[in-house]
Protein backbone atom coordinates (compact mmCIF):
# COMPACT_ATOMS: atom_id res chain seq x y z
CA UNK A 1 0.00 0.00 0.00
CA UNK A 2 2.76 2.47 0.94
CA UNK A 3 4.49 1.82 -2.40
CA UNK A 4 1.25 2.59 -4.28
CA UNK A 5 0.74 5.81 -2.32
CA UNK A 6 4.31 6.79 -3.06
CA UNK A 7 3.87 6.17 -6.79
CA UNK A 8 0.56 8.08 -6.85
CA UNK A 9 2.18 10.96 -5.02
CA UNK A 10 5.07 11.09 -7.46
CA UNK A 11 2.71 11.00 -10.43
CA UNK A 12 0.69 13.90 -8.99
CA UNK A 13 3.81 16.01 -8.46
CA UNK A 14 4.98 15.28 -11.98
CA UNK A 15 1.58 16.24 -13.46
CA UNK A 16 1.55 19.47 -11.49
CA UNK A 17 5.08 20.41 -12.52
CA UNK A 18 4.45 19.62 -16.17
CA UNK A 19 1.24 21.66 -16.28
CA UNK A 20 2.97 24.64 -14.66
CA UNK A 21 6.03 24.61 -16.90
CA UNK A 22 4.57 23.50 -20.22
CA UNK A 23 0.97 24.80 -20.22
CA UNK A 24 1.05 27.89 -18.01
CA UNK A 25 4.68 28.88 -18.51
CA UNK A 26 4.85 27.91 -22.17
CA UNK A 27 8.18 26.17 -21.61
CA UNK A 28 9.62 24.56 -24.74
CA UNK A 29 12.64 22.30 -25.42
CA UNK A 30 15.89 24.23 -25.65
CA UNK A 31 14.71 27.19 -23.54
CA UNK A 32 16.58 28.40 -20.47
CA UNK A 33 14.50 28.35 -17.27
CA UNK A 34 15.29 29.92 -13.90
CA UNK A 35 13.62 28.81 -10.64
CA UNK A 36 14.16 31.21 -7.72
CA UNK A 37 13.59 29.79 -4.24
CA UNK A 38 14.40 30.00 -0.55
CA UNK A 39 14.29 27.45 2.24
CA UNK A 40 10.48 27.46 2.30
CA UNK A 41 10.13 26.24 -1.27
CA UNK A 42 13.45 24.60 -2.15
CA UNK A 43 12.03 21.09 -2.66
CA UNK A 44 9.39 22.46 -5.01
CA UNK A 45 12.04 24.24 -7.07
CA UNK A 46 14.04 21.05 -7.40
CA UNK A 47 10.95 19.10 -8.49
CA UNK A 48 10.15 21.72 -11.12
CA UNK A 49 13.74 21.75 -12.30
CA UNK A 50 13.71 17.97 -12.74
CA UNK A 51 10.57 18.20 -14.86
CA UNK A 52 11.99 21.08 -16.90
CA UNK A 53 15.03 18.96 -17.65
CA UNK A 54 12.80 16.07 -18.66
CA UNK A 55 10.88 18.38 -21.02
CA UNK A 56 14.09 19.40 -22.71
CA UNK A 57 14.62 22.81 -21.10
CA UNK A 58 17.87 23.98 -19.54
CA UNK A 59 16.95 24.73 -15.89
CA UNK A 60 18.84 26.35 -13.06
CA UNK A 61 17.73 26.69 -9.43
CA UNK A 62 18.88 29.81 -7.58
CA UNK A 63 18.48 29.65 -3.80
CA UNK A 64 18.43 33.15 -2.28
CA UNK A 65 17.62 32.19 1.30
CA UNK A 66 20.87 33.51 2.76
CA UNK A 67 20.24 36.89 1.10
CA UNK A 68 16.47 37.17 1.46
CA UNK A 69 15.02 34.92 4.09
CA UNK A 70 11.83 35.53 6.02
CA UNK A 71 12.72 38.97 7.39
CA UNK A 72 15.51 40.20 5.16
CA UNK A 73 13.88 40.66 1.78
CA UNK A 74 13.30 44.40 2.07
CA UNK A 75 17.02 44.89 2.75
CA UNK A 76 18.12 42.40 0.14
CA UNK A 77 20.56 43.98 -2.34
CA UNK A 78 20.10 43.71 -6.08
CA UNK A 79 22.45 40.85 -6.87
CA UNK A 80 23.97 41.12 -10.30
CA UNK A 81 24.26 37.33 -10.89
CA UNK A 82 20.56 36.85 -10.06
CA UNK A 83 19.55 39.84 -12.16
CA UNK A 84 21.55 38.70 -15.16
CA UNK A 85 20.22 35.15 -14.89
CA UNK A 86 16.62 36.40 -14.95
CA UNK A 87 17.26 38.75 -17.86
CA UNK A 88 19.06 36.06 -19.86
CA UNK A 89 16.43 33.35 -19.30
CA UNK A 90 13.54 32.53 -21.60
CA UNK A 91 11.23 31.88 -18.66
CA UNK A 92 11.58 32.54 -14.92
CA UNK A 93 9.59 31.26 -11.96
CA UNK A 94 9.73 32.96 -8.55
CA UNK A 95 8.69 30.51 -5.85
CA UNK A 96 9.41 32.83 -2.89
CA UNK A 97 6.41 34.38 -1.12
CA UNK A 98 5.10 37.16 -3.33
CA UNK A 99 4.18 39.30 -0.32
CA UNK A 100 7.84 39.40 0.71
CA UNK A 101 9.54 40.08 -2.60
CA UNK A 102 8.98 40.31 -6.37
CA UNK A 103 10.77 40.59 -9.70
CA UNK A 104 10.99 44.37 -9.31
CA UNK A 105 13.13 43.91 -6.21
CA UNK A 106 15.28 41.28 -7.93
CA UNK A 107 15.87 43.46 -10.99
CA UNK A 108 16.20 46.81 -9.22
CA UNK A 109 13.28 48.41 -11.08
CA UNK A 110 9.86 48.59 -9.42
CA UNK A 111 8.11 48.66 -12.81
CA UNK A 112 9.31 45.11 -13.41
CA UNK A 113 6.89 43.91 -10.74
CA UNK A 114 3.87 44.94 -12.81
CA UNK A 115 5.48 43.90 -16.08
CA UNK A 116 5.86 40.41 -14.65
CA UNK A 117 2.32 40.28 -13.21
CA UNK A 118 0.90 41.20 -16.60
CA UNK A 119 2.85 38.43 -18.31
CA UNK A 120 4.88 40.69 -20.57
CA UNK A 121 8.19 39.00 -19.81
CA UNK A 122 7.36 35.34 -19.04
CA UNK A 123 8.36 35.94 -15.43
CA UNK A 124 5.91 34.03 -13.29
CA UNK A 125 5.10 34.24 -9.61
CA UNK A 126 4.39 30.67 -8.54
CA UNK A 127 2.17 30.00 -5.54
CA UNK A 128 4.43 27.12 -4.60
CA UNK A 129 2.82 26.05 -1.33
CA UNK A 130 0.89 22.85 -1.88
CA UNK A 131 2.69 21.76 -5.03
CA UNK A 132 3.05 18.28 -3.54
CA UNK A 133 -0.65 18.05 -2.59
CA UNK A 134 -2.51 19.85 -5.37
CA UNK A 135 -4.90 17.92 -7.55
CA UNK A 136 -4.80 20.53 -10.28
CA UNK A 137 -7.92 20.87 -12.39
CA UNK A 138 -6.48 22.03 -15.72
CA UNK A 139 -9.88 22.61 -17.27
CA UNK A 140 -11.00 24.93 -14.44
CA UNK A 141 -7.70 26.80 -14.37
CA UNK A 142 -7.66 27.37 -18.13
CA UNK A 143 -11.31 28.44 -18.14
CA UNK A 144 -10.57 30.97 -15.37
CA UNK A 145 -7.77 32.35 -17.51
CA UNK A 146 -9.99 32.58 -20.59
CA UNK A 147 -12.71 34.24 -18.49
CA UNK A 148 -10.19 36.87 -17.40
CA UNK A 149 -9.37 37.75 -20.99
CA UNK A 150 -13.03 37.90 -21.96
CA UNK A 151 -13.98 40.08 -18.99
CA UNK A 152 -11.10 42.42 -19.82
CA UNK A 153 -12.26 42.62 -23.44
CA UNK A 154 -15.83 43.33 -22.37
CA UNK A 155 -14.87 46.11 -19.95
CA UNK A 156 -12.67 47.68 -22.61
CA UNK A 157 -15.80 48.21 -24.70
CA UNK A 158 -17.13 50.63 -22.07
CA UNK A 159 -20.14 50.85 -19.78
CA UNK A 160 -20.88 51.59 -16.14
CA UNK A 161 -19.32 49.08 -13.75
CA UNK A 162 -21.36 48.85 -10.55
CA UNK A 163 -20.40 46.77 -7.50
CA UNK A 164 -22.58 46.17 -4.44
CA UNK A 165 -22.56 43.80 -1.44
CA UNK A 166 -25.09 42.95 1.23
CA UNK A 167 -22.78 44.47 3.86
CA UNK A 168 -23.07 47.91 2.24
CA UNK A 169 -20.44 48.27 -0.46
CA UNK A 170 -21.80 50.36 -3.34
CA UNK A 171 -19.46 51.93 -5.89
CA UNK A 172 -19.32 52.60 -9.60
CA UNK A 173 -16.88 53.63 -12.28
CA UNK A 174 -17.36 54.28 -15.99
CA UNK A 175 -15.25 51.91 -18.05
CA UNK A 176 -12.98 53.39 -20.75
CA UNK A 177 -14.23 56.97 -20.27
CA UNK A 178 -13.37 56.77 -16.57
CA UNK A 179 -10.39 54.42 -16.65
CA UNK A 180 -6.74 54.78 -17.52
CA UNK A 181 -6.16 51.05 -18.06
CA UNK A 182 -7.83 47.65 -17.78
CA UNK A 183 -5.42 44.73 -17.49
CA UNK A 184 -5.64 40.92 -17.32
CA UNK A 185 -3.39 39.79 -14.44
CA UNK A 186 -2.46 36.20 -15.27
CA UNK A 187 1.14 35.55 -14.20
CA UNK A 188 0.50 34.53 -10.57
CA UNK A 189 0.19 30.84 -11.22
CA UNK A 190 -1.36 28.35 -11.12
CA UNK A 191 -4.60 29.56 -9.53
CA UNK A 192 -4.81 33.34 -9.33
CA UNK A 193 -6.22 35.57 -12.07
CA UNK A 194 -8.00 38.91 -12.06
CA UNK A 195 -9.01 41.80 -14.24
CA UNK A 196 -7.40 44.93 -12.80
CA UNK A 197 -9.22 48.20 -13.50
CA UNK A 198 -7.29 51.45 -13.01
CA UNK A 199 -9.80 54.29 -12.52
CA UNK A 200 -8.93 57.67 -13.94
CA UNK A 201 -8.37 60.40 -11.38
CA UNK A 202 -11.74 61.57 -10.10
CA UNK A 203 -13.75 58.80 -11.78
CA UNK A 204 -14.38 56.46 -8.82
CA UNK A 205 -17.30 57.18 -6.49
CA UNK A 206 -18.98 55.18 -3.78
CA UNK A 207 -18.75 53.39 -0.48
CA UNK A 208 -16.62 50.43 0.63
CA UNK A 209 -17.71 48.09 3.43
CA UNK A 210 -14.49 46.15 3.93
CA UNK A 211 -15.71 42.86 5.37
CA UNK A 212 -12.78 40.89 3.94
CA UNK A 213 -9.09 41.08 4.70
CA UNK A 214 -6.99 44.12 3.95
CA UNK A 215 -3.29 44.67 3.46
CA UNK A 216 -3.23 47.74 5.68
CA UNK A 217 -2.02 45.74 8.66
CA UNK A 218 1.01 44.66 6.68
CA UNK A 219 1.26 47.75 4.48
CA UNK A 220 3.55 46.57 1.74
CA UNK A 221 5.40 43.27 1.66
CA UNK A 222 6.00 42.52 5.30
CA UNK A 223 6.68 46.05 6.52
CA UNK A 224 4.10 46.16 9.29
CA UNK A 225 2.56 49.22 10.89
CA UNK A 226 1.38 46.87 13.63
CA UNK A 227 3.50 43.73 13.45
CA UNK A 228 2.04 40.25 13.30
CA UNK A 229 -1.56 41.13 12.43
CA UNK A 230 -2.42 39.70 9.01
CA UNK A 231 -5.64 41.17 7.65
CA UNK A 232 -7.53 37.89 7.65
CA UNK A 233 -7.23 37.73 11.45
CA UNK A 234 -9.45 40.80 11.78
CA UNK A 235 -12.39 39.79 9.61
CA UNK A 236 -14.44 39.10 12.75
CA UNK A 237 -14.55 42.86 13.37
CA UNK A 238 -17.27 45.11 12.06
CA UNK A 239 -16.44 46.18 8.48
CA UNK A 240 -14.25 49.20 7.98
CA UNK A 241 -16.37 51.78 6.11
CA UNK A 242 -14.61 53.97 3.54
CA UNK A 243 -16.25 56.71 1.47
CA UNK A 244 -14.67 57.78 -1.81
CA UNK A 245 -15.72 60.84 -3.79
CA UNK A 246 -14.19 61.82 -7.12
CA UNK A 247 -11.53 59.17 -6.67
CA UNK A 248 -10.29 60.26 -3.21
CA UNK A 249 -11.09 59.05 0.31
CA UNK A 250 -13.41 61.59 1.91
CA UNK A 251 -14.28 59.76 5.11
CA UNK A 252 -14.02 56.50 7.00
CA UNK A 253 -15.25 54.87 10.19
CA UNK A 254 -15.09 51.52 11.90
CA UNK A 255 -13.10 49.74 14.60
CA UNK A 256 -10.75 52.17 16.34
CA UNK A 257 -7.71 50.00 15.63
CA UNK A 258 -8.38 49.89 11.91
CA UNK A 259 -9.23 53.59 11.66
CA UNK A 260 -5.98 54.57 13.35
CA UNK A 261 -4.01 52.24 11.14
CA UNK A 262 -5.65 53.49 7.95
CA UNK A 263 -5.09 57.13 8.88
CA UNK A 264 -1.46 56.47 9.74
CA UNK A 265 -0.85 54.64 6.48
CA UNK A 266 -2.63 57.15 4.22
CA UNK A 267 -0.95 60.19 5.77
CA UNK A 268 2.46 58.58 6.15
CA UNK A 269 3.54 59.05 2.55
CA UNK A 270 4.08 61.95 0.19
CA UNK A 271 1.82 62.26 -1.69
CA UNK A 272 -0.81 60.86 0.64
CA UNK A 273 -2.12 57.41 -0.23
CA UNK A 274 -5.80 58.33 -0.33
CA UNK A 275 -6.63 57.67 -4.00
CA UNK A 276 -8.75 54.86 -5.41
CA UNK A 277 -5.98 53.26 -7.47
CA UNK A 278 -7.40 49.91 -8.53
CA UNK A 279 -10.54 47.79 -8.74
CA UNK A 280 -9.53 44.12 -8.65
CA UNK A 281 -12.15 41.78 -10.13
CA UNK A 282 -10.95 38.35 -9.04
CA UNK A 283 -11.77 35.80 -11.75
CA UNK A 284 -10.15 32.78 -10.07
CA UNK A 285 -12.56 30.09 -8.90
CA UNK A 286 -10.15 27.41 -7.59
CA UNK A 287 -10.51 27.16 -3.84
CA UNK A 288 -6.83 26.23 -3.64
CA UNK A 289 -6.13 29.92 -4.27
CA UNK A 290 -7.61 30.72 -0.86
CA UNK A 291 -5.90 27.84 0.90
CA UNK A 292 -2.39 28.10 -0.51
CA UNK A 293 -2.00 31.65 -1.79
CA UNK A 294 -1.87 35.08 -0.12
CA UNK A 295 -1.30 33.51 3.30
CA UNK A 296 0.45 36.53 4.82
CA UNK A 297 -2.54 38.85 4.48
CA UNK A 298 -5.48 36.67 3.38
CA UNK A 299 -6.60 39.01 0.58
CA UNK A 300 -7.41 38.26 -3.09
CA UNK A 301 -9.93 35.56 -2.24
CA UNK A 302 -12.01 33.84 -4.89
CA UNK A 303 -15.33 35.24 -3.70
CA UNK A 304 -14.17 38.83 -3.33
CA UNK A 305 -13.59 42.05 -5.17
CA UNK A 306 -10.89 44.38 -3.89
CA UNK A 307 -10.26 48.08 -4.13
CA UNK A 308 -6.74 49.39 -3.66
CA UNK A 309 -5.97 52.74 -2.12
CA UNK A 310 -2.64 54.34 -2.89
CA UNK A 311 -0.81 57.28 -4.43
CA UNK A 312 -0.50 56.33 -8.09
CA UNK A 313 0.50 59.35 -10.18
CA UNK A 314 1.43 57.16 -13.17
CA UNK A 315 -2.01 55.79 -13.96
CA UNK A 316 -2.05 53.95 -17.23
CA UNK A 317 1.61 52.99 -16.78
CA UNK A 318 1.63 50.93 -13.56
CA UNK A 319 -0.78 49.19 -11.22
CA UNK A 320 1.29 49.44 -8.05
CA UNK A 321 2.31 52.86 -6.81
CA UNK A 322 4.91 53.29 -4.06
CA UNK A 323 1.99 52.85 -1.64
CA UNK A 324 -0.70 50.32 -2.54
CA UNK A 325 -3.05 48.48 -0.18
CA UNK A 326 -5.90 46.17 -1.21
CA UNK A 327 -9.18 45.94 0.69
CA UNK A 328 -11.39 42.88 0.11
CA UNK A 329 -15.17 42.85 0.01
CA UNK A 330 -17.01 39.53 0.12
CA UNK A 331 -19.69 38.19 -2.20
CA UNK A 332 -20.17 41.14 -4.56
CA UNK A 333 -22.81 41.63 -7.19
CA UNK A 334 -21.07 43.06 -10.25
CA UNK A 335 -22.94 44.56 -13.18
CA UNK A 336 -22.00 46.37 -16.38
CA UNK A 337 -24.71 48.70 -17.69
CA UNK A 338 -27.14 46.68 -15.59
CA UNK A 339 -26.13 43.29 -17.00
CA UNK A 340 -25.00 40.84 -14.34
CA UNK A 341 -21.35 39.79 -14.56
CA UNK A 342 -21.12 38.12 -11.14
CA UNK A 343 -23.69 37.25 -8.51
CA UNK A 344 -24.16 34.58 -5.81
CA UNK A 345 -20.52 33.50 -6.19
CA UNK A 346 -21.02 32.70 -9.86
CA UNK A 347 -19.78 34.40 -13.01
CA UNK A 348 -22.25 34.92 -15.82
CA UNK A 349 -20.25 32.83 -18.25
CA UNK A 350 -23.18 32.73 -20.64
CA UNK A 351 -22.58 36.44 -21.18
CA UNK A 352 -18.78 36.42 -20.91
CA UNK A 353 -18.26 33.50 -23.28
CA UNK A 354 -20.57 34.70 -26.04
CA UNK A 355 -18.85 34.38 -29.40
CA UNK A 356 -15.16 34.13 -30.15
CA UNK A 357 -12.58 36.53 -28.77
CA UNK A 358 -11.47 39.12 -31.31
C-alpha positions in Angstrom: 0.0 0.0 0.0 2.8 2.5 0.9 4.5 1.8 -2.4 1.2 2.6 -4.3 0.7 5.8 -2.3 4.3 6.8 -3.1 3.9 6.2 -6.8 0.6 8.1 -6.9 2.2 11.0 -5.0 5.1 11.1 -7.5 2.7 11.0 -10.4 0.7 13.9 -9.0 3.8 16.0 -8.5 5.0 15.3 -12.0 1.6 16.2 -13.5 1.5 19.5 -11.5 5.1 20.4 -12.5 4.5 19.6 -16.2 1.2 21.7 -16.3 3.0 24.6 -14.7 6.0 24.6 -16.9 4.6 23.5 -20.2 1.0 24.8 -20.2 1.1 27.9 -18.0 4.7 28.9 -18.5 4.8 27.9 -22.2 8.2 26.2 -21.6 9.6 24.6 -24.7 12.6 22.3 -25.4 15.9 24.2 -25.6 14.7 27.2 -23.5 16.6 28.4 -20.5 14.5 28.3 -17.3 15.3 29.9 -13.9 13.6 28.8 -10.6 14.2 31.2 -7.7 13.6 29.8 -4.2 14.4 30.0 -0.6 14.3 27.4 2.2 10.5 27.5 2.3 10.1 26.2 -1.3 13.5 24.6 -2.2 12.0 21.1 -2.7 9.4 22.5 -5.0 12.0 24.2 -7.1 14.0 21.1 -7.4 10.9 19.1 -8.5 10.1 21.7 -11.1 13.7 21.7 -12.3 13.7 18.0 -12.7 10.6 18.2 -14.9 12.0 21.1 -16.9 15.0 19.0 -17.6 12.8 16.1 -18.7 10.9 18.4 -21.0 14.1 19.4 -22.7 14.6 22.8 -21.1 17.9 24.0 -19.5 16.9 24.7 -15.9 18.8 26.4 -13.1 17.7 26.7 -9.4 18.9 29.8 -7.6 18.5 29.6 -3.8 18.4 33.1 -2.3 17.6 32.2 1.3 20.9 33.5 2.8 20.2 36.9 1.1 16.5 37.2 1.5 15.0 34.9 4.1 11.8 35.5 6.0 12.7 39.0 7.4 15.5 40.2 5.2 13.9 40.7 1.8 13.3 44.4 2.1 17.0 44.9 2.8 18.1 42.4 0.1 20.6 44.0 -2.3 20.1 43.7 -6.1 22.4 40.8 -6.9 24.0 41.1 -10.3 24.3 37.3 -10.9 20.6 36.8 -10.1 19.6 39.8 -12.2 21.6 38.7 -15.2 20.2 35.2 -14.9 16.6 36.4 -15.0 17.3 38.8 -17.9 19.1 36.1 -19.9 16.4 33.4 -19.3 13.5 32.5 -21.6 11.2 31.9 -18.7 11.6 32.5 -14.9 9.6 31.3 -12.0 9.7 33.0 -8.6 8.7 30.5 -5.9 9.4 32.8 -2.9 6.4 34.4 -1.1 5.1 37.2 -3.3 4.2 39.3 -0.3 7.8 39.4 0.7 9.5 40.1 -2.6 9.0 40.3 -6.4 10.8 40.6 -9.7 11.0 44.4 -9.3 13.1 43.9 -6.2 15.3 41.3 -7.9 15.9 43.5 -11.0 16.2 46.8 -9.2 13.3 48.4 -11.1 9.9 48.6 -9.4 8.1 48.7 -12.8 9.3 45.1 -13.4 6.9 43.9 -10.7 3.9 44.9 -12.8 5.5 43.9 -16.1 5.9 40.4 -14.7 2.3 40.3 -13.2 0.9 41.2 -16.6 2.8 38.4 -18.3 4.9 40.7 -20.6 8.2 39.0 -19.8 7.4 35.3 -19.0 8.4 35.9 -15.4 5.9 34.0 -13.3 5.1 34.2 -9.6 4.4 30.7 -8.5 2.2 30.0 -5.5 4.4 27.1 -4.6 2.8 26.1 -1.3 0.9 22.8 -1.9 2.7 21.8 -5.0 3.1 18.3 -3.5 -0.7 18.1 -2.6 -2.5 19.9 -5.4 -4.9 17.9 -7.6 -4.8 20.5 -10.3 -7.9 20.9 -12.4 -6.5 22.0 -15.7 -9.9 22.6 -17.3 -11.0 24.9 -14.4 -7.7 26.8 -14.4 -7.7 27.4 -18.1 -11.3 28.4 -18.1 -10.6 31.0 -15.4 -7.8 32.4 -17.5 -10.0 32.6 -20.6 -12.7 34.2 -18.5 -10.2 36.9 -17.4 -9.4 37.7 -21.0 -13.0 37.9 -22.0 -14.0 40.1 -19.0 -11.1 42.4 -19.8 -12.3 42.6 -23.4 -15.8 43.3 -22.4 -14.9 46.1 -19.9 -12.7 47.7 -22.6 -15.8 48.2 -24.7 -17.1 50.6 -22.1 -20.1 50.8 -19.8 -20.9 51.6 -16.1 -19.3 49.1 -13.7 -21.4 48.9 -10.6 -20.4 46.8 -7.5 -22.6 46.2 -4.4 -22.6 43.8 -1.4 -25.1 42.9 1.2 -22.8 44.5 3.9 -23.1 47.9 2.2 -20.4 48.3 -0.5 -21.8 50.4 -3.3 -19.5 51.9 -5.9 -19.3 52.6 -9.6 -16.9 53.6 -12.3 -17.4 54.3 -16.0 -15.2 51.9 -18.0 -13.0 53.4 -20.8 -14.2 57.0 -20.3 -13.4 56.8 -16.6 -10.4 54.4 -16.6 -6.7 54.8 -17.5 -6.2 51.1 -18.1 -7.8 47.6 -17.8 -5.4 44.7 -17.5 -5.6 40.9 -17.3 -3.4 39.8 -14.4 -2.5 36.2 -15.3 1.1 35.5 -14.2 0.5 34.5 -10.6 0.2 30.8 -11.2 -1.4 28.4 -11.1 -4.6 29.6 -9.5 -4.8 33.3 -9.3 -6.2 35.6 -12.1 -8.0 38.9 -12.1 -9.0 41.8 -14.2 -7.4 44.9 -12.8 -9.2 48.2 -13.5 -7.3 51.5 -13.0 -9.8 54.3 -12.5 -8.9 57.7 -13.9 -8.4 60.4 -11.4 -11.7 61.6 -10.1 -13.8 58.8 -11.8 -14.4 56.5 -8.8 -17.3 57.2 -6.5 -19.0 55.2 -3.8 -18.8 53.4 -0.5 -16.6 50.4 0.6 -17.7 48.1 3.4 -14.5 46.2 3.9 -15.7 42.9 5.4 -12.8 40.9 3.9 -9.1 41.1 4.7 -7.0 44.1 4.0 -3.3 44.7 3.5 -3.2 47.7 5.7 -2.0 45.7 8.7 1.0 44.7 6.7 1.3 47.7 4.5 3.6 46.6 1.7 5.4 43.3 1.7 6.0 42.5 5.3 6.7 46.1 6.5 4.1 46.2 9.3 2.6 49.2 10.9 1.4 46.9 13.6 3.5 43.7 13.5 2.0 40.3 13.3 -1.6 41.1 12.4 -2.4 39.7 9.0 -5.6 41.2 7.6 -7.5 37.9 7.7 -7.2 37.7 11.5 -9.5 40.8 11.8 -12.4 39.8 9.6 -14.4 39.1 12.8 -14.5 42.9 13.4 -17.3 45.1 12.1 -16.4 46.2 8.5 -14.2 49.2 8.0 -16.4 51.8 6.1 -14.6 54.0 3.5 -16.2 56.7 1.5 -14.7 57.8 -1.8 -15.7 60.8 -3.8 -14.2 61.8 -7.1 -11.5 59.2 -6.7 -10.3 60.3 -3.2 -11.1 59.0 0.3 -13.4 61.6 1.9 -14.3 59.8 5.1 -14.0 56.5 7.0 -15.2 54.9 10.2 -15.1 51.5 11.9 -13.1 49.7 14.6 -10.7 52.2 16.3 -7.7 50.0 15.6 -8.4 49.9 11.9 -9.2 53.6 11.7 -6.0 54.6 13.3 -4.0 52.2 11.1 -5.6 53.5 7.9 -5.1 57.1 8.9 -1.5 56.5 9.7 -0.8 54.6 6.5 -2.6 57.1 4.2 -1.0 60.2 5.8 2.5 58.6 6.2 3.5 59.0 2.5 4.1 62.0 0.2 1.8 62.3 -1.7 -0.8 60.9 0.6 -2.1 57.4 -0.2 -5.8 58.3 -0.3 -6.6 57.7 -4.0 -8.8 54.9 -5.4 -6.0 53.3 -7.5 -7.4 49.9 -8.5 -10.5 47.8 -8.7 -9.5 44.1 -8.7 -12.1 41.8 -10.1 -10.9 38.3 -9.0 -11.8 35.8 -11.8 -10.1 32.8 -10.1 -12.6 30.1 -8.9 -10.1 27.4 -7.6 -10.5 27.2 -3.8 -6.8 26.2 -3.6 -6.1 29.9 -4.3 -7.6 30.7 -0.9 -5.9 27.8 0.9 -2.4 28.1 -0.5 -2.0 31.7 -1.8 -1.9 35.1 -0.1 -1.3 33.5 3.3 0.4 36.5 4.8 -2.5 38.9 4.5 -5.5 36.7 3.4 -6.6 39.0 0.6 -7.4 38.3 -3.1 -9.9 35.6 -2.2 -12.0 33.8 -4.9 -15.3 35.2 -3.7 -14.2 38.8 -3.3 -13.6 42.1 -5.2 -10.9 44.4 -3.9 -10.3 48.1 -4.1 -6.7 49.4 -3.7 -6.0 52.7 -2.1 -2.6 54.3 -2.9 -0.8 57.3 -4.4 -0.5 56.3 -8.1 0.5 59.3 -10.2 1.4 57.2 -13.2 -2.0 55.8 -14.0 -2.0 54.0 -17.2 1.6 53.0 -16.8 1.6 50.9 -13.6 -0.8 49.2 -11.2 1.3 49.4 -8.0 2.3 52.9 -6.8 4.9 53.3 -4.1 2.0 52.9 -1.6 -0.7 50.3 -2.5 -3.1 48.5 -0.2 -5.9 46.2 -1.2 -9.2 45.9 0.7 -11.4 42.9 0.1 -15.2 42.8 0.0 -17.0 39.5 0.1 -19.7 38.2 -2.2 -20.2 41.1 -4.6 -22.8 41.6 -7.2 -21.1 43.1 -10.2 -22.9 44.6 -13.2 -22.0 46.4 -16.4 -24.7 48.7 -17.7 -27.1 46.7 -15.6 -26.1 43.3 -17.0 -25.0 40.8 -14.3 -21.3 39.8 -14.6 -21.1 38.1 -11.1 -23.7 37.2 -8.5 -24.2 34.6 -5.8 -20.5 33.5 -6.2 -21.0 32.7 -9.9 -19.8 34.4 -13.0 -22.3 34.9 -15.8 -20.3 32.8 -18.2 -23.2 32.7 -20.6 -22.6 36.4 -21.2 -18.8 36.4 -20.9 -18.3 33.5 -23.3 -20.6 34.7 -26.0 -18.9 34.4 -29.4 -15.2 34.1 -30.1 -12.6 36.5 -28.8 -11.5 39.1 -31.3 
